Amino acid sequence: MTVPEQRRSPDAALALRGLVKQFEAKVAVAGIDLDVPAGSFFGLLGPNGAGKTTTLSMAVGLLRPDLGQARILGYDVWADPIAAKSRIGVLPDGVRLFDRLTGTELLAYQGLLRGMDPTVVDRRSVELMDVLQLGAGNRTLVVDYSAGMKKKIGLACALLHAPRLLVLDEPFEAVDPVSAALIRGILQRYVTGGGTVVFSSHVMTVVERLCSHVAIMADGRIRVRGTLDEVRGDRSLEDVFVEVVGGRTATGSELSWL
C-alpha cells in the first residue's frame, strides 16, 4: 500500500509537517506529514519500535524534533508553546506522576500549574474522581494505585482543563475490561461534544470500535492513513496492519519441536 498525498487541512486539530527524530544512528521518525481532522477519533497504529511514542512526544512538545513542525489547533508547538499546550490534554506512555499525593491532591496541583480557578478545580476533581471510579474522598496515595488506576488518574489530569484535543499514548494498556469500557465511554462522549482524540494502541478491536480515522506507522514512517473504512476496505484492520508492517506467520516447518 502507498500513502496518498495529504494536503494541508485548515481544519486540522493536529498538523505535523516533516517531523524527524534521530537517536545516534537510529532514525526513529523519518519525516512525517499528518493531519488529524478536528472532531475525529484518530488511531495511530504500529508495531513496537515504529516511532509512535516519539511522534506523539514531538507533537505535544515533550520531545524537540530534529526537523519539522507540529501545530495544535493552528498554534505552533515550539514557536508558541503556551498557546498550543493550553489547548491539549496529554497522557504519555509510562508517565511519571507526583505519586506522593492523593488523586485529589494531584488534580489540585495540576489545576494550579494551569492557572485554573481553585473552585473550578475542586468541582471538576470531585466529578472526575467519581466518574472514573477512583473515589472522590479516597486518601490513597497515587504511588499505591494499581497500574489501571494510574492510567485513570493520568486521564483525569489530561481532562481537567477541558482541552479541545486529547493525545493519549496507549491509554488502554494495563486497564481491566470494566475500566476500559468506562474510558471508552468517556472518550466517545468527549468526541461527540466536539473534542478530538488521538491515541496509539496495539489493540485492533478497540481501534475498530472507536476510531473514525487511522494511520499505520512502520520504521518511522506513515505507511497508510485515511478513514477507517478507507484503510481496511473489506478486510479486518488486523489483516491490513499485518500486511502493511510486514508481519509474518509461522509455517508448519518452524518450531516443529514444540
TORBAVO-32958 format. One record per residue (C-alpha): residue in one letter; x, z, y; residue number from 1. Coordinates in steps of 0.02 Angstrom, whole numbers, plus 50000, padded with zeros to 5 digits. Each point is the difference from the previous one (the first is absolute). Layout:
N
+---------+-------+-------+-------+-----+
| residuo |     x |     z |     y | num |
+---------+-------+-------+-------+-----+
|       A |     X |     Z |     Y | NUM |
...
+---------+-------+-------+-------+-----+
// end
This chain:
258
+---------+-------+-------+-------+-----+
| residuo |     x |     z |     y | num |
+---------+-------+-------+-------+-----+
|       M | 50000 | 50000 | 50000 |   1 |
|       T | 50058 | 49968 | 50177 |   2 |
|       V | 49960 | 50098 | 50156 |   3 |
|       P | 49890 | 49903 | 50122 |   4 |
|       E | 50060 | 49992 | 50179 |   5 |
|       Q | 49927 | 50144 | 50098 |   6 |
|       R | 49957 | 49972 | 50181 |   7 |
|       R | 50011 | 50142 | 50125 |   8 |
|       S | 49831 | 50087 | 50010 |   9 |
|       P | 49947 | 50076 | 50166 |  10 |
|       D | 49885 | 50117 | 49903 |  11 |
|       A | 50133 | 50072 | 49885 |  12 |
|       A | 50003 | 50190 | 49986 |  13 |
|       L | 50178 | 49985 | 49934 |  14 |
|       A | 50112 | 49849 | 50030 |  15 |
|       L | 50174 | 49984 | 49923 |  16 |
|       R | 50119 | 49862 | 50052 |  17 |
|       G | 50166 | 49964 | 49917 |  18 |
|       L | 50032 | 50177 | 49936 |  19 |
|       V | 50169 | 50018 | 49916 |  20 |
|       K | 50084 | 50154 | 49929 |  21 |
|       Q | 50163 | 50007 | 49904 |  22 |
|       F | 50084 | 50152 | 49920 |  23 |
|       E | 50183 | 49957 | 49975 |  24 |
|       A | 49998 | 49848 | 49883 |  25 |
|       K | 49817 | 50020 | 49954 |  26 |
|       V | 49872 | 49902 | 50101 |  27 |
|       A | 49844 | 50108 | 49983 |  28 |
|       V | 49888 | 49896 | 50114 |  29 |
|       A | 50045 | 49819 | 50029 |  30 |
|       G | 49899 | 49940 | 50150 |  31 |
|       I | 49817 | 50046 | 49987 |  32 |
|       D | 49859 | 49924 | 50104 |  33 |
|       L | 49831 | 50081 | 49973 |  34 |
|       D | 49837 | 50025 | 50095 |  35 |
|       V | 49877 | 50135 | 49949 |  36 |
|       P | 49827 | 49957 | 50070 |  37 |
|       A | 49914 | 50139 | 50098 |  38 |
|       G | 49862 | 50078 | 49897 |  39 |
|       S | 50077 | 49951 | 49834 |  40 |
|       F | 50046 | 50103 | 49848 |  41 |
|       F | 50172 | 49927 | 49963 |  42 |
|       G | 50098 | 50029 | 49839 |  43 |
|       L | 50188 | 49973 | 49994 |  44 |
|       L | 50053 | 49976 | 49820 |  45 |
|       G | 50166 | 49978 | 49913 |  46 |
|       P | 50109 | 50068 | 49860 |  47 |
|       N | 50119 | 50145 | 50026 |  48 |
|       G | 50140 | 49943 | 50116 |  49 |
|       A | 49899 | 49859 | 50076 |  50 |
|       G | 50022 | 50069 | 50177 |  51 |
|       K | 49825 | 50070 | 50031 |  52 |
|       T | 50053 | 50172 | 50060 |  53 |
|       T | 50139 | 49928 | 50107 |  54 |
|       T | 49878 | 49876 | 50078 |  55 |
|       L | 49870 | 50133 | 50039 |  56 |
|       S | 50133 | 50118 | 50068 |  57 |
|       M | 50059 | 49867 | 50122 |  58 |
|       A | 49820 | 49955 | 50045 |  59 |
|       V | 49959 | 50176 | 50059 |  60 |
|       G | 50165 | 50044 | 50083 |  61 |
|       L | 50079 | 50111 | 49867 |  62 |
|       L | 50141 | 49877 | 49964 |  63 |
|       R | 50080 | 49883 | 50126 |  64 |
|       P | 50007 | 49819 | 49940 |  65 |
|       D | 50160 | 49900 | 50009 |  66 |
|       L | 49899 | 49854 | 50067 |  67 |
|       G | 49819 | 49966 | 50041 |  68 |
|       Q | 49852 | 50077 | 50087 |  69 |
|       A | 49850 | 50107 | 49955 |  70 |
|       R | 49845 | 50012 | 50110 |  71 |
|       I | 49858 | 50124 | 49977 |  72 |
|       L | 49838 | 49951 | 50086 |  73 |
|       G | 50105 | 49895 | 50119 |  74 |
|       Y | 50133 | 50132 | 50038 |  75 |
|       D | 50180 | 49974 | 49949 |  76 |
|       V | 50052 | 50143 | 49885 |  77 |
|       W | 50178 | 50006 | 50064 |  78 |
|       A | 49979 | 49945 | 50182 |  79 |
|       D | 49846 | 50110 | 50032 |  80 |
|       P | 50005 | 50132 | 49861 |  81 |
|       I | 49886 | 50130 | 50080 |  82 |
|       A | 49858 | 49878 | 50029 |  83 |
|       A | 50019 | 49925 | 49827 |  84 |
|       K | 50018 | 50162 | 49902 |  85 |
|       S | 49856 | 50086 | 50090 |  86 |
|       R | 49885 | 49870 | 49921 |  87 |
|       I | 50052 | 50022 | 49819 |  88 |
|       G | 49989 | 50128 | 49863 |  89 |
|       V | 50138 | 49996 | 49870 |  90 |
|       L | 50018 | 50069 | 49825 |  91 |
|       P | 50177 | 49960 | 49943 |  92 |
|       D | 50049 | 50003 | 49817 |  93 |
|       G | 50086 | 50164 | 49957 |  94 |
|       V | 49962 | 50072 | 50172 |  95 |
|       R | 50084 | 50165 | 50041 |  96 |
|       L | 49876 | 50118 | 50078 |  97 |
|       F | 50026 | 50163 | 50094 |  98 |
|       D | 49952 | 50087 | 49840 |  99 |
|       R | 50022 | 50181 | 50054 | 100 |
|       L | 49837 | 49983 | 50095 | 101 |
|       T | 49823 | 50005 | 49932 | 102 |
|       G | 49901 | 49838 | 50002 | 103 |
|       T | 49905 | 50055 | 50155 | 104 |
|       E | 50160 | 50051 | 50089 | 105 |
|       L | 50080 | 49833 | 49956 | 106 |
|       L | 49853 | 49907 | 50076 | 107 |
|       A | 50009 | 50108 | 50156 | 108 |
|       Y | 50185 | 49962 | 50016 | 109 |
|       Q | 49966 | 49814 | 49977 | 110 |
|       G | 49868 | 50006 | 50136 | 111 |
|       L | 50117 | 50088 | 50121 | 112 |
|       L | 50134 | 49869 | 49969 | 113 |
|       R | 49874 | 49866 | 50049 | 114 |
|       G | 49943 | 50093 | 50155 | 115 |
|       M | 49822 | 50021 | 49938 | 116 |
|       D | 49875 | 50125 | 50070 | 117 |
|       P | 50017 | 50158 | 49890 | 118 |
|       T | 49811 | 50019 | 49986 | 119 |
|       V | 49987 | 49821 | 49935 | 120 |
|       V | 50141 | 50034 | 49877 | 121 |
|       D | 49915 | 50159 | 49937 | 122 |
|       R | 49834 | 49912 | 49973 | 123 |
|       R | 50075 | 49849 | 49914 | 124 |
|       S | 50115 | 50107 | 49893 | 125 |
|       V | 49854 | 50098 | 49930 | 126 |
|       E | 49908 | 49839 | 49961 | 127 |
|       L | 50150 | 49916 | 49919 | 128 |
|       M | 50046 | 50152 | 49895 | 129 |
|       D | 49820 | 50012 | 49942 | 130 |
|       V | 49971 | 49815 | 49964 | 131 |
|       L | 50167 | 49983 | 49909 | 132 |
|       Q | 49958 | 50155 | 49898 | 133 |
|       L | 50153 | 50096 | 50059 | 134 |
|       G | 49898 | 50150 | 50058 | 135 |
|       A | 49978 | 50026 | 50187 | 136 |
|       G | 50049 | 50184 | 49986 | 137 |
|       N | 50134 | 49976 | 49869 | 138 |
|       R | 50157 | 50101 | 50039 | 139 |
|       T | 50106 | 49915 | 49868 | 140 |
|       L | 50164 | 49932 | 50065 | 141 |
|       V | 50026 | 49812 | 49984 | 142 |
|       V | 50156 | 50032 | 49897 | 143 |
|       D | 49885 | 50071 | 49865 | 144 |
|       Y | 49881 | 49851 | 50002 | 145 |
|       S | 49992 | 49884 | 49850 | 146 |
|       A | 50066 | 49822 | 50019 | 147 |
|       G | 49822 | 49937 | 50023 | 148 |
|       M | 49959 | 50132 | 50130 | 149 |
|       K | 50156 | 49952 | 50098 | 150 |
|       K | 49939 | 49820 | 50002 | 151 |
|       K | 49833 | 50059 | 50069 | 152 |
|       I | 50073 | 50111 | 50137 | 153 |
|       G | 50116 | 49855 | 50046 | 154 |
|       L | 49847 | 49888 | 50015 | 155 |
|       A | 49914 | 50134 | 50106 | 156 |
|       C | 50150 | 49999 | 50119 | 157 |
|       A | 49989 | 49810 | 50010 | 158 |
|       L | 49813 | 50005 | 50042 | 159 |
|       L | 50001 | 50147 | 50121 | 160 |
|       H | 50017 | 49900 | 50161 | 161 |
|       A | 49872 | 49867 | 49947 | 162 |
|       P | 50122 | 49852 | 49998 | 163 |
|       R | 49941 | 49820 | 49989 | 164 |
|       L | 50130 | 49954 | 49869 | 165 |
|       L | 50051 | 50096 | 49844 | 166 |
|       V | 50161 | 49955 | 49909 | 167 |
|       L | 50007 | 50087 | 49831 | 168 |
|       D | 50143 | 49985 | 49875 | 169 |
|       E | 49936 | 50033 | 49822 | 170 |
|       P | 49855 | 50112 | 50055 | 171 |
|       F | 49930 | 50014 | 49824 | 172 |
|       E | 50162 | 50046 | 49911 | 173 |
|       A | 49989 | 50169 | 49910 | 174 |
|       V | 49818 | 50019 | 50052 | 175 |
|       D | 49870 | 50050 | 49869 | 176 |
|       P | 49848 | 49887 | 49973 | 177 |
|       V | 49880 | 50113 | 50095 | 178 |
|       S | 50114 | 50010 | 50152 | 179 |
|       A | 50036 | 49813 | 49989 | 180 |
|       A | 49813 | 49963 | 50007 | 181 |
|       L | 49984 | 50115 | 50150 | 182 |
|       I | 50144 | 49915 | 50092 | 183 |
|       R | 49929 | 49827 | 49961 | 184 |
|       G | 49833 | 50052 | 50074 | 185 |
|       I | 50081 | 50066 | 50159 | 186 |
|       L | 50104 | 49842 | 50023 | 187 |
|       Q | 49853 | 49885 | 49968 | 188 |
|       R | 49898 | 50093 | 50130 | 189 |
|       Y | 50146 | 49990 | 50121 | 190 |
|       V | 50010 | 49811 | 49982 | 191 |
|       T | 49811 | 49982 | 50013 | 192 |
|       G | 50014 | 50092 | 50166 | 193 |
|       G | 50122 | 49871 | 50068 | 194 |
|       G | 50168 | 50068 | 49943 | 195 |
|       T | 50135 | 49903 | 49908 | 196 |
|       V | 50092 | 50061 | 49845 | 197 |
|       V | 50165 | 49935 | 49932 | 198 |
|       F | 50058 | 50079 | 49839 | 199 |
|       S | 50123 | 49967 | 49861 | 200 |
|       S | 49955 | 50027 | 49819 | 201 |
|       H | 50045 | 49956 | 49822 | 202 |
|       V | 49822 | 50027 | 49937 | 203 |
|       M | 49915 | 49831 | 49992 | 204 |
|       T | 49827 | 50069 | 49964 | 205 |
|       V | 50005 | 50105 | 50159 | 206 |
|       V | 50057 | 49851 | 50103 | 207 |
|       E | 49864 | 49888 | 49929 | 208 |
|       R | 49869 | 50133 | 50032 | 209 |
|       L | 50051 | 50036 | 50180 | 210 |
|       C | 50092 | 49856 | 50080 | 211 |
|       S | 49936 | 49853 | 50101 | 212 |
|       H | 50176 | 49928 | 50020 | 213 |
|       V | 50161 | 50013 | 49898 | 214 |
|       A | 50181 | 49948 | 50007 | 215 |
|       I | 50122 | 50000 | 49854 | 216 |
|       M | 50184 | 50035 | 50030 | 217 |
|       A | 50150 | 49966 | 49890 | 218 |
|       D | 50185 | 50006 | 50040 | 219 |
|       G | 49968 | 50045 | 50181 | 220 |
|       R | 49885 | 49854 | 50038 | 221 |
|       I | 49814 | 49969 | 50010 | 222 |
|       R | 49959 | 49885 | 49854 | 223 |
|       V | 49811 | 49988 | 50018 | 224 |
|       R | 49876 | 50060 | 50130 | 225 |
|       G | 49818 | 49972 | 50047 | 226 |
|       T | 49829 | 50069 | 49966 | 227 |
|       L | 49978 | 50081 | 49831 | 228 |
|       D | 49897 | 49853 | 49937 | 229 |
|       E | 50128 | 49874 | 50063 | 230 |
|       V | 50143 | 50089 | 49912 | 231 |
|       R | 49921 | 50033 | 49831 | 232 |
|       G | 49887 | 49847 | 49986 | 233 |
|       D | 49910 | 50006 | 49833 | 234 |
|       R | 50129 | 50114 | 49919 | 235 |
|       S | 50033 | 50186 | 50006 | 236 |
|       L | 50114 | 50064 | 50136 | 237 |
|       E | 50115 | 50072 | 49867 | 238 |
|       D | 50027 | 49829 | 49921 | 239 |
|       V | 50040 | 49924 | 50170 | 240 |
|       F | 50117 | 50144 | 50041 | 241 |
|       V | 50099 | 49983 | 49837 | 242 |
|       E | 50016 | 49812 | 50026 | 243 |
|       V | 50056 | 50016 | 50181 | 244 |
|       V | 50131 | 50135 | 49973 | 245 |
|       G | 50069 | 49920 | 49842 | 246 |
|       G | 49943 | 50130 | 49875 | 247 |
|       R | 50027 | 49983 | 49815 | 248 |
|       T | 49920 | 50060 | 49840 | 249 |
|       A | 50084 | 50051 | 49838 | 250 |
|       T | 50001 | 49868 | 49861 | 251 |
|       G | 49978 | 50035 | 49817 | 252 |
|       S | 50187 | 49992 | 49969 | 253 |
|       E | 50041 | 50135 | 50129 | 254 |
|       L | 50002 | 50185 | 49957 | 255 |
|       S | 49968 | 49957 | 49818 | 256 |
|       W | 50075 | 50168 | 49952 | 257 |
|       L | 49852 | 50095 | 50078 | 258 |
+---------+-------+-------+-------+-----+
// end
